[in-house]
Amino acid sequence: MYRFRGTYDYSIDDKGRVNIPAKFRKMLQPAADETFVITLAPGKCLRAYPQDAWAPFEDELHSRPETPDTLAYKRLVFNNVSDSQLDSQGRVLVPAEQLRLVEIRKNVVLSGQGDFIEIWDTDRFNATFRTVTTDQFDDLFFKSVQSSQSFKNGK
């Protein structure tokens, strides 16, 4: 199980490559084959899953019932997914189309989210998360706990 935590500021180079923090690279399991699967994510950012962590997500996605919404979601995910192997300098290539879709230009924040890494445009990340107040945190915390309890109880 992965435990990607923390945030790191980087930039995308002219070829679309971004460094993966050494702390994150050290956590990769051999089964990941030094490869990240990169796809769109909520909030207008990207998610980078180690290859072996992507497989359970993909399995779960395939198991969802075929409704118009799930079919549309699956198409968006699978039409905008890429595999990117770490290069010798610890970078992954993010395709230009993915960068365009989430409006990432140059500066990015890599945010550890447990079993995946989010890649955010720095300005969007700062506007969304670095301005959170204690009151907002408390509200989100309690709503999250309530939602989690409802999910566990099948409601």
Secondary structure, DSSP 8 states (H G I E B T S, - for coil): ---B-SEEEEE--TTSEEE--HHHHTT--GGGTTEEEEEEETTTEEEEEEHHHHHHHHHHHHHS---HHHHHHHHHHHHT-EEEE--TTSEEE--HHHHHHTT--SEEEEEE-BSSEEEEEHHHHHHHHTT--HHHHHHHHHHHHHHHHHHHTT-
